[in-house]
Amino acid sequence: MCGRYVSTRGPQDLVRLFRVTDWDERDDLPPSWNVAPTDDVWAVLERAPRGSGAVRRQLRPLRWGLVPSWAKDPKIGARMINARMETVHEKPAFRTAFLRRRCLLPADGFYEWQQVPAGDRHKGKARKQPYFITPQDGEVMALAGLYEFWRDPSAPEDDDSAWWTTCTILTTEAADAAGRVHPRMPLAVARGHQDAWLDPAHQDPARLRALLDPPADGRLDARPVSAAVNDVRNNGPQLLERVEA
């Protein structure tokens, strides 16, 4: 799974990197070295603005944890931070978004946890060692995501804040550096496939799946980091410092 990641690029950089045409400068998110479920995250997506028939590429903040349009309670989103690539086209919560509402979630890297067996050194207690996994070339990753709209049924008809826009990250079996830490990892979309992935007119499941790759084409580094990342209240670049595994 992917339960935490790092996203420190500012919106100006993301607009340039992803050739965004629509971005509201009033939208701003601080850099985060510990992005957690239910946080607002930057997403790149393509859709037509309200009242316009032209599809445009947008940068906008979405809430991490997909809430299906049919959900009765938005709390379900906390359990839907990931969608398995193997079944995404079948699951009721994800299958429509997979065909029509795809996005990219920019990330510097992601965290995974490796189970460490009990031993004398750690007073006989088993624990989980966090690792930060990042591309070897230091480039920003475009994690493959889906997004969905949910409206709070208790809100007044004219209340724009009643609409939630939420997202999830697609995952697959892990390989290379990530596979040595955890059996699952997020999927990414290489630069040459991003236009096709974002285009809402592309709705062939097999062709869509073919657009997805391991982040950085599998050229990843994994380094052990402090267990401080386990607490969502902790943030800052110090979380990425290497520690003894």
C-alpha positions as CSV (number, residue, x, y, z in Angstrom):
1,M,0.0,0.0,0.0
2,C,1.0,3.7,0.0
3,G,0.0,5.3,3.3
4,R,2.4,8.3,3.5
5,Y,4.3,10.3,0.9
6,V,6.3,13.4,0.5
7,S,5.2,16.4,-1.6
8,T,7.3,19.6,-1.3
9,R,7.1,21.2,-4.8
10,G,5.3,24.5,-4.9
11,P,2.4,25.1,-7.3
12,Q,4.5,27.3,-9.6
13,D,6.9,24.4,-10.2
14,L,4.0,21.9,-10.7
15,V,2.3,24.2,-13.2
16,R,5.5,24.2,-15.2
17,L,6.4,20.5,-14.9
18,F,2.9,19.2,-15.8
19,R,2.0,21.9,-18.4
20,V,-1.0,23.0,-16.4
21,T,-3.3,25.7,-18.0
22,D,-5.7,26.3,-15.1
23,W,-4.6,27.0,-11.5
24,D,-6.3,29.3,-9.0
25,E,-3.6,31.2,-7.2
26,R,-5.8,31.4,-4.2
27,D,-5.3,27.6,-3.8
28,D,-2.1,26.9,-1.9
29,L,-0.7,24.0,0.1
30,P,2.4,24.1,2.2
31,P,5.2,21.6,1.5
32,S,4.8,18.3,3.4
33,W,7.3,15.7,4.3
34,N,4.6,13.6,5.9
35,V,1.5,13.6,3.7
36,A,-1.1,11.5,5.4
37,P,-4.6,10.2,4.6
38,T,-7.4,12.9,4.7
39,D,-4.8,15.6,4.0
40,D,-5.3,17.9,1.0
41,V,-2.8,17.1,-1.7
42,W,-1.9,18.6,-5.1
43,A,-3.5,16.8,-8.1
44,V,-3.2,17.3,-11.9
45,L,-6.3,16.5,-13.8
46,E,-8.2,17.3,-17.0
47,R,-11.8,18.3,-17.2
48,A,-14.0,21.1,-18.5
49,P,-14.5,24.1,-16.2
50,R,-18.1,24.8,-15.2
51,G,-20.0,26.4,-18.1
52,S,-17.3,25.5,-20.7
53,G,-17.1,22.6,-23.1
54,A,-13.3,22.7,-23.5
55,V,-11.3,20.3,-21.4
56,R,-8.4,22.0,-19.7
57,R,-5.5,20.7,-17.5
58,Q,-5.9,21.8,-13.9
59,L,-3.8,21.9,-10.7
60,R,-6.1,21.7,-7.7
61,P,-6.0,20.4,-4.1
62,L,-8.0,17.2,-3.4
63,R,-8.6,15.3,-0.2
64,W,-6.6,12.1,0.0
65,G,-9.1,9.2,0.6
66,L,-11.7,8.6,-2.1
67,V,-15.3,9.0,-1.1
68,P,-17.6,7.4,-3.7
69,S,-20.5,9.5,-5.0
70,W,-22.9,7.0,-3.5
71,A,-21.4,7.0,0.0
72,K,-23.6,7.9,2.9
73,D,-20.7,8.9,5.2
74,P,-17.5,10.6,4.0
75,K,-15.6,8.8,6.7
76,I,-15.3,5.9,4.2
77,G,-12.6,7.9,2.5
78,A,-10.0,7.1,5.2
79,R,-10.2,3.5,4.1
80,M,-9.9,4.2,0.4
81,I,-6.5,5.9,0.1
82,N,-5.4,3.1,-2.3
83,A,-7.0,1.2,-5.2
84,R,-5.4,-2.1,-6.3
85,M,-4.6,-2.0,-10.0
86,E,-5.5,-5.7,-10.3
87,T,-9.2,-5.0,-9.4
88,V,-9.7,-1.3,-9.9
89,H,-11.8,-1.8,-13.0
90,E,-14.2,-4.1,-11.1
91,K,-14.7,-2.4,-7.7
92,P,-17.9,-0.3,-7.4
93,A,-16.0,2.4,-5.5
94,F,-13.4,2.9,-8.3
95,R,-14.5,1.5,-11.6
96,T,-16.3,4.7,-12.9
97,A,-13.5,6.9,-11.8
98,F,-10.9,4.7,-13.5
99,L,-12.7,5.2,-16.8
100,R,-13.5,8.9,-16.5
101,R,-11.7,10.6,-13.6
102,R,-8.0,10.0,-13.5
103,C,-5.3,12.3,-12.1
104,L,-1.7,12.6,-11.3
105,L,-0.4,13.1,-7.7
106,P,3.0,14.7,-7.6
107,A,5.4,13.2,-5.1
108,D,9.1,13.4,-4.2
109,G,8.9,9.9,-2.7
110,F,6.9,7.7,-0.5
111,Y,7.3,5.8,2.8
112,E,6.9,2.1,3.4
113,W,7.4,0.0,6.5
114,Q,9.4,-3.2,6.9
115,Q,8.5,-5.7,9.6
116,V,11.6,-6.3,11.9
117,P,11.4,-9.4,14.0
118,A,11.8,-9.4,17.7
119,G,15.3,-9.5,19.0
120,D,17.5,-8.7,22.1
121,R,18.6,-5.4,20.6
122,H,15.1,-4.0,20.7
123,K,14.1,-5.6,24.0
124,G,12.4,-8.5,22.4
125,K,9.8,-6.4,20.6
126,A,8.9,-6.7,17.0
127,R,8.7,-3.4,15.2
128,K,8.2,-1.7,11.8
129,Q,11.1,0.2,10.3
130,P,10.1,3.1,8.0
131,Y,11.9,3.6,4.7
132,F,11.8,6.6,2.4
133,I,11.7,5.4,-1.2
134,T,12.6,7.9,-3.9
135,P,13.8,8.0,-7.5
136,Q,17.5,7.8,-8.0
137,D,17.5,10.8,-10.3
138,G,15.6,13.0,-7.8
139,E,12.9,13.8,-10.3
140,V,9.3,14.4,-9.1
141,M,7.1,11.3,-9.5
142,A,3.6,11.4,-11.0
143,L,1.7,8.9,-9.0
144,A,-1.4,7.4,-10.7
145,G,-4.6,8.5,-9.1
146,L,-8.3,8.6,-9.4
147,Y,-10.7,11.3,-8.2
148,E,-14.3,11.5,-7.3
149,F,-17.0,14.0,-6.3
150,W,-19.2,13.6,-3.3
151,R,-22.0,16.0,-2.1
152,D,-23.0,16.3,1.5
153,P,-26.8,15.6,1.4
154,S,-27.4,17.6,4.5
155,A,-26.1,20.9,3.0
156,P,-28.3,23.5,1.4
157,E,-28.7,23.3,-2.4
158,D,-26.7,26.6,-3.0
159,D,-23.8,25.6,-0.7
160,D,-20.7,25.1,-2.9
161,S,-18.7,23.8,0.1
162,A,-21.0,20.8,0.2
163,W,-19.0,19.3,-2.6
164,W,-16.0,17.2,-1.7
165,T,-13.4,16.2,-4.3
166,T,-11.3,13.3,-3.1
167,C,-8.7,11.0,-4.6
168,T,-6.9,7.6,-4.2
169,I,-3.6,6.2,-5.3
170,L,-3.3,3.1,-7.5
171,T,-1.0,0.4,-6.2
172,T,0.6,-2.8,-7.6
173,E,3.0,-5.6,-6.5
174,A,6.3,-4.0,-5.5
175,A,9.6,-4.5,-7.3
176,D,13.3,-3.5,-6.9
177,A,14.0,-1.3,-3.9
178,A,10.4,-1.0,-2.8
179,G,9.9,-4.8,-3.0
180,R,12.6,-5.4,-0.5
181,V,10.7,-3.3,2.0
182,H,7.0,-4.0,1.3
183,P,5.0,-6.2,-1.1
184,R,2.9,-3.3,-2.5
185,M,3.9,0.0,-4.0
186,P,2.2,3.0,-5.8
187,L,2.1,3.1,-9.6
188,A,3.2,6.1,-11.6
189,V,2.7,7.5,-15.1
190,A,5.8,8.3,-17.2
191,R,5.9,11.7,-18.9
192,G,5.2,10.2,-22.3
193,H,2.0,8.6,-21.1
194,Q,0.6,11.4,-19.0
195,D,-1.5,13.1,-21.8
196,A,-3.3,9.8,-22.5
197,W,-3.8,9.0,-18.8
198,L,-5.4,12.3,-18.1
199,D,-7.6,12.5,-21.2
200,P,-11.1,11.7,-20.0
201,A,-12.0,10.5,-23.5
202,H,-9.7,7.5,-23.1
203,Q,-11.9,4.8,-21.5
204,D,-10.4,1.4,-22.6
205,P,-9.4,-0.4,-19.4
206,A,-6.7,-2.5,-21.0
207,R,-5.1,0.5,-22.7
208,L,-5.3,2.5,-19.5
209,R,-3.6,-0.2,-17.5
210,A,-0.8,-0.3,-20.1
211,L,0.1,3.3,-19.4
212,L,1.1,2.6,-15.8
213,D,4.7,1.8,-14.6
214,P,6.6,1.5,-11.3
215,P,7.8,5.0,-10.2
216,A,11.0,6.1,-12.0
217,D,10.7,2.9,-14.0
218,G,11.8,1.0,-10.9
219,R,15.1,2.9,-10.5
220,L,14.5,3.7,-6.8
221,D,16.5,4.1,-3.7
222,A,15.2,3.1,-0.2
223,R,16.8,4.4,3.0
224,P,15.8,3.8,6.6
225,V,14.4,6.9,8.4
226,S,13.3,7.7,11.8
227,A,10.2,6.3,13.3
228,A,9.1,9.9,13.9
229,V,7.3,9.7,10.6
230,N,4.9,7.3,12.2
231,D,3.2,10.3,14.0
232,V,1.3,12.4,11.5
233,R,1.9,15.5,13.6
234,N,5.6,15.3,12.8
235,N,6.8,17.1,9.6
236,G,9.9,18.7,8.1
237,P,12.9,17.6,6.0
238,Q,14.5,16.0,9.1
239,L,12.1,13.1,8.5
240,L,14.1,12.1,5.4
241,E,17.5,11.8,7.2
242,R,19.0,8.3,7.1
243,V,19.2,6.3,10.3
244,E,20.7,3.0,11.2
245,A,18.2,0.3,10.2
